[in-house]
Amino acid sequence: MPAADADRGDRRSGLGLQQRRALNHAAIFLTIVGLWELGSRMGWLDPLFYPRPSNILRSFWLIYIENGNIWPEIYSTASLVLSGFVAGSVLGVSLGALVGLNGMVRRFVKPYVIVLEATPRIAVAPLLIAALGFGASSKIAIIMLVCFFPPFINTLSGVVNVDEQRLELFRSLGASKLQLMRKLVLPDALPVIMAGERLAMTSALSGALVAEFIQRDQGLGALIMTYTRNLNMASSFACIFTLTILGFLIFRFMEWLDRRIAFWNSEEGLQRVGARRRKRMEGLA
């Protein structure tokens, strides 16, 4: 069998497996929803706390289409998540690289960072609000605090655990500190750093909700609190499912970004970059 036909056969079998998995997940999801609807209609579940899926679907229509009041809240929460994630990631990666490259700084700074990580975020949140006031700045500070530790500890681990033999080889060739960082330390540590970034991005959504639950002025967290206080549980569940979808999309985006940046960490990435470079070389020939 030619190699091209074999590759097409492998792709078809892989696609068929993905379709079967998708159908299985859809069947499980529809079964759970059907049992939930049946239990609510039969009186087995309290409709006040477990609204019918049909009512939740109607609430989706109301808050997304008819009233459209959820869109500004999604924008507010997403903006906070992105801002806090960027601030926490920049601080975490920068400080992690500095601590990892300097043993003296590592001995002094690392214990304080661990103590900060051991402190519950929700306990620190009121202090940040008292210092920065109500509004976006204190919310971003809370999210930044949530997002700081995973990039910091992963960057520190990646920088410290660079292959010693390769490090000695670079030094024997007279590589400067900047060349060591660009050509060896960063590529070696990047897969570990990206794993920390994935954790930070998914944690950023939780940090945003904590900040919105406390301040209750805007965002999906504030909207959930409002609907729950008014016992509009169907709309509250619709907002919660919106957060679930948003968190899932964030996680998949970070996976895609990881494959794009640390492409050498997967066979698919190596093939994609290799094909691109071959086309570039053919164009220059």
NORMOCOR-V581715 format. One record per residue. N is the residue number from 1. RES is the residue in three letters. SS is DSSP state (alpha for helix, beta for strand, coil for the rest). OMEGA is omega in radians with two decimals (999 if undefined). D_CENTER is the distance of its C-alpha to the mean C-alpha in Angstrom with 2 decimals. Layout:
BEGIN
{{N	RES	SS	OMEGA	D_CENTER} {N	RES	SS	OMEGA	D_CENTER}}
END
This chain:
BEGIN
{{1	MET	coil	3.11	42.87} {2	PRO	coil	-3.10	41.59} {3	ALA	alpha	-3.12	38.21} {4	ALA	alpha	3.11	36.97} {5	ASP	alpha	3.13	38.01} {6	ALA	alpha	3.12	36.33} {7	ASP	alpha	3.12	33.01} {8	ARG	alpha	3.10	33.34} {9	GLY	alpha	3.11	34.19} {10	ASP	alpha	3.13	31.14} {11	ARG	alpha	3.13	28.89} {12	ARG	alpha	3.14	30.74} {13	SER	alpha	3.09	30.45} {14	GLY	alpha	3.11	26.70} {15	LEU	alpha	3.10	26.37} {16	GLY	alpha	3.11	28.67} {17	LEU	alpha	3.11	26.64} {18	GLN	alpha	3.12	23.43} {19	GLN	alpha	3.11	25.57} {20	ARG	alpha	3.11	27.01} {21	ARG	alpha	3.12	23.69} {22	ALA	alpha	3.12	22.58} {23	LEU	alpha	3.10	25.97} {24	ASN	alpha	3.12	25.72} {25	HIS	alpha	3.12	22.42} {26	ALA	alpha	3.13	23.98} {27	ALA	alpha	3.12	27.13} {28	ILE	alpha	-3.14	25.45} {29	PHE	alpha	-3.13	23.54} {30	LEU	alpha	3.09	26.83} {31	THR	alpha	3.13	28.77} {32	ILE	alpha	3.14	26.66} {33	VAL	alpha	3.13	26.90} {34	GLY	alpha	3.11	30.61} {35	LEU	alpha	3.09	31.33} {36	TRP	alpha	3.13	29.56} {37	GLU	alpha	-3.14	31.68} {38	LEU	alpha	3.14	34.79} {39	GLY	alpha	3.11	34.34} {40	SER	alpha	-3.14	33.96} {41	ARG	alpha	-3.13	37.00} {42	MET	coil	3.13	39.08} {43	GLY	coil	3.12	38.44} {44	TRP	coil	3.13	36.68} {45	LEU	coil	3.11	33.62} {46	ASP	coil	-3.09	33.95} {47	PRO	coil	3.12	33.06} {48	LEU	coil	-3.10	32.31} {49	PHE	coil	3.12	29.33} {50	TYR	coil	-3.10	28.55} {51	PRO	coil	3.14	29.28} {52	ARG	coil	3.05	30.18} {53	PRO	alpha	3.11	27.59} {54	SER	alpha	3.09	30.10} {55	ASN	alpha	3.08	29.97} {56	ILE	alpha	3.10	26.17} {57	LEU	alpha	3.08	26.48} {58	ARG	alpha	3.10	29.12} {59	SER	alpha	3.03	26.92} {60	PHE	alpha	3.13	24.29} {61	TRP	alpha	-3.10	27.26} {62	LEU	alpha	-3.01	28.37} {63	ILE	alpha	3.14	25.26} {64	TYR	alpha	-2.99	24.07} {65	ILE	alpha	-3.00	27.49} {66	GLU	alpha	3.11	30.48} {67	ASN	coil	3.13	29.36} {68	GLY	coil	-3.05	26.15} {69	ASN	coil	-3.10	25.25} {70	ILE	alpha	-3.04	21.55} {71	TRP	alpha	3.08	20.73} {72	PRO	alpha	-3.14	21.21} {73	GLU	alpha	3.06	19.08} {74	ILE	alpha	3.13	16.10} {75	TYR	alpha	-3.14	16.72} {76	SER	alpha	-3.13	17.06} {77	THR	alpha	-3.13	13.84} {78	ALA	alpha	3.12	11.81} {79	SER	alpha	3.11	13.92} {80	LEU	alpha	-3.14	13.36} {81	VAL	alpha	-3.11	9.55} {82	LEU	alpha	-3.11	10.04} {83	SER	alpha	-3.14	13.05} {84	GLY	alpha	3.12	11.94} {85	PHE	alpha	-3.14	8.93} {86	VAL	alpha	-3.13	11.59} {87	ALA	alpha	-3.14	14.22} {88	GLY	alpha	-3.14	12.63} {89	SER	alpha	3.14	11.57} {90	VAL	alpha	3.14	15.08} {91	LEU	alpha	-3.10	16.79} {92	GLY	alpha	-3.13	15.16} {93	VAL	alpha	-3.13	15.77} {94	SER	alpha	-3.13	19.15} {95	LEU	alpha	3.11	20.37} {96	GLY	alpha	3.10	19.23} {97	ALA	alpha	3.13	21.20} {98	LEU	alpha	-3.14	24.10} {99	VAL	alpha	-3.13	24.34} {100	GLY	alpha	-3.08	24.09} {101	LEU	alpha	-3.08	26.80} {102	ASN	coil	-3.09	29.15} {103	GLY	alpha	-3.13	30.50} {104	MET	alpha	3.10	32.18} {105	VAL	alpha	-3.13	29.13} {106	ARG	alpha	-3.12	27.20} {107	ARG	alpha	-3.08	29.96} {108	PHE	alpha	-2.98	29.89} {109	VAL	alpha	-3.01	26.26} {110	LYS	alpha	3.13	24.40} {111	PRO	alpha	-3.13	26.15} {112	TYR	alpha	3.10	25.26} {113	VAL	alpha	3.12	21.54} {114	ILE	alpha	3.08	21.76} {115	VAL	alpha	3.11	23.76} {116	LEU	alpha	3.13	21.25} {117	GLU	alpha	-3.13	18.45} {118	ALA	alpha	-3.14	20.98} {119	THR	coil	3.13	21.62} {120	PRO	coil	-3.10	19.92} {121	ARG	alpha	-3.07	17.81} {122	ILE	alpha	3.08	19.66} {123	ALA	alpha	-3.12	22.88} {124	VAL	alpha	-3.05	22.05} {125	ALA	alpha	3.12	20.84} {126	PRO	alpha	3.11	24.49} {127	LEU	alpha	3.11	25.62} {128	LEU	alpha	3.11	23.21} {129	ILE	alpha	3.11	24.39} {130	ALA	alpha	-3.12	27.96} {131	ALA	alpha	-3.03	27.56} {132	LEU	alpha	-3.13	25.76} {133	GLY	coil	3.07	26.96} {134	PHE	coil	3.13	25.45} {135	GLY	coil	-3.02	23.34} {136	ALA	alpha	-3.04	20.29} {137	SER	alpha	3.13	20.95} {138	SER	alpha	3.09	20.70} {139	LYS	alpha	3.13	17.54} {140	ILE	alpha	3.12	15.83} {141	ALA	alpha	3.11	17.43} {142	ILE	alpha	3.13	16.04} {143	ILE	alpha	3.11	12.38} {144	MET	alpha	3.11	13.30} {145	LEU	alpha	3.11	14.87} {146	VAL	alpha	-3.05	11.93} {147	CYS	alpha	-2.99	9.73} {148	PHE	alpha	-2.90	12.90} {149	PHE	alpha	-3.11	13.69} {150	PRO	alpha	3.08	11.21} {151	PRO	alpha	-3.13	11.84} {152	PHE	alpha	-3.04	15.40} {153	ILE	alpha	3.12	16.32} {154	ASN	alpha	3.08	14.91} {155	THR	alpha	3.10	16.66} {156	LEU	alpha	3.13	19.68} {157	SER	alpha	-3.13	19.82} {158	GLY	alpha	-3.12	19.55} {159	VAL	alpha	-3.09	22.20} {160	VAL	alpha	-3.03	24.52} {161	ASN	coil	3.05	24.52} {162	VAL	coil	-3.11	25.60} {163	ASP	coil	-3.06	28.41} {164	GLU	alpha	-3.12	31.62} {165	GLN	alpha	3.10	33.93} {166	ARG	alpha	3.11	32.03} {167	LEU	alpha	3.11	31.85} {168	GLU	alpha	3.11	35.63} {169	LEU	alpha	3.12	36.23} {170	PHE	alpha	-3.14	34.49} {171	ARG	alpha	3.13	36.46} {172	SER	alpha	3.10	39.68} {173	LEU	coil	3.07	39.21} {174	GLY	coil	-3.14	39.05} {175	ALA	coil	3.10	35.43} {176	SER	coil	3.13	34.53} {177	LYS	alpha	3.13	31.64} {178	LEU	alpha	3.10	29.82} {179	GLN	alpha	3.08	30.50} {180	LEU	alpha	-3.12	29.35} {181	MET	alpha	-3.05	26.00} {182	ARG	alpha	-2.98	25.57} {183	LYS	alpha	-3.06	27.17} {184	LEU	alpha	-2.99	26.42} {185	VAL	alpha	-3.08	24.08} {186	LEU	alpha	3.09	21.16} {187	PRO	alpha	3.12	21.32} {188	ASP	alpha	-3.04	21.75} {189	ALA	alpha	-2.99	18.88} {190	LEU	alpha	3.10	16.36} {191	PRO	alpha	3.11	15.05} {192	VAL	alpha	3.11	14.61} {193	ILE	alpha	-3.13	13.03} {194	MET	alpha	3.05	10.39} {195	ALA	alpha	3.06	9.71} {196	GLY	alpha	3.12	9.37} {197	GLU	alpha	3.09	7.07} {198	ARG	alpha	3.09	4.54} {199	LEU	alpha	-3.11	5.64} {200	ALA	alpha	-3.10	5.88} {201	MET	alpha	3.11	3.00} {202	THR	alpha	3.09	3.11} {203	SER	alpha	-3.12	6.51} {204	ALA	alpha	3.13	7.10} {205	LEU	alpha	3.08	7.87} {206	SER	alpha	3.10	10.18} {207	GLY	alpha	3.10	11.66} {208	ALA	alpha	3.13	12.48} {209	LEU	alpha	3.09	14.18} {210	VAL	alpha	3.13	16.10} {211	ALA	alpha	-3.13	17.34} {212	GLU	alpha	3.07	18.33} {213	PHE	alpha	-3.11	20.04} {214	ILE	alpha	-3.05	22.05} {215	GLN	alpha	3.04	23.09} {216	ARG	coil	3.12	23.36} {217	ASP	coil	3.11	24.16} {218	GLN	coil	-3.10	21.60} {219	GLY	coil	-3.11	18.21} {220	LEU	alpha	3.10	17.18} {221	GLY	alpha	3.11	17.69} {222	ALA	alpha	3.13	21.18} {223	LEU	alpha	3.09	21.94} {224	ILE	alpha	3.12	21.24} {225	MET	alpha	3.13	23.53} {226	THR	alpha	3.14	26.15} {227	TYR	alpha	3.14	26.31} {228	THR	alpha	3.12	26.45} {229	ARG	alpha	3.11	29.16} {230	ASN	coil	-3.13	31.12} {231	LEU	coil	3.04	30.73} {232	ASN	coil	-2.98	29.24} {233	MET	alpha	3.12	27.11} {234	ALA	alpha	3.11	26.72} {235	SER	alpha	3.08	25.00} {236	SER	alpha	3.09	22.92} {237	PHE	alpha	3.11	21.76} {238	ALA	alpha	3.09	21.11} {239	CYS	alpha	3.12	18.76} {240	ILE	alpha	3.10	16.99} {241	PHE	alpha	3.04	16.67} {242	THR	alpha	3.09	15.38} {243	LEU	alpha	3.11	12.48} {244	THR	alpha	3.12	12.02} {245	ILE	alpha	3.13	12.19} {246	LEU	alpha	3.10	9.84} {247	GLY	alpha	3.11	7.06} {248	PHE	alpha	3.13	8.35} {249	LEU	alpha	3.10	8.53} {250	ILE	alpha	-3.13	5.08} {251	PHE	alpha	3.14	4.56} {252	ARG	alpha	3.09	7.99} {253	PHE	alpha	3.14	7.79} {254	MET	alpha	3.04	5.93} {255	GLU	alpha	3.12	8.62} {256	TRP	alpha	3.14	11.14} {257	LEU	alpha	3.10	10.64} {258	ASP	alpha	3.13	11.09} {259	ARG	alpha	-3.13	14.16} {260	ARG	alpha	-3.06	15.47} {261	ILE	alpha	3.12	15.38} {262	ALA	coil	-3.01	16.36} {263	PHE	alpha	-3.10	18.56} {264	TRP	alpha	-3.10	21.17} {265	ASN	alpha	3.13	19.10} {266	SER	coil	3.14	19.87} {267	GLU	alpha	3.13	23.18} {268	GLU	alpha	3.13	21.92} {269	GLY	alpha	3.12	20.61} {270	LEU	alpha	3.12	23.94} {271	GLN	alpha	-3.12	25.92} {272	ARG	alpha	-3.13	24.18} {273	VAL	alpha	3.10	24.75} {274	GLY	alpha	3.12	28.18} {275	ALA	alpha	3.13	29.23} {276	ARG	alpha	-3.14	28.24} {277	ARG	alpha	3.08	30.25} {278	ARG	alpha	3.12	33.17} {279	LYS	alpha	3.14	33.37} {280	ARG	alpha	3.13	33.38} {281	MET	alpha	3.09	36.17} {282	GLU	alpha	3.11	38.11} {283	GLY	alpha	3.12	37.98} {284	LEU	alpha	-3.09	39.38} {285	ALA	coil	999	42.11}}
END
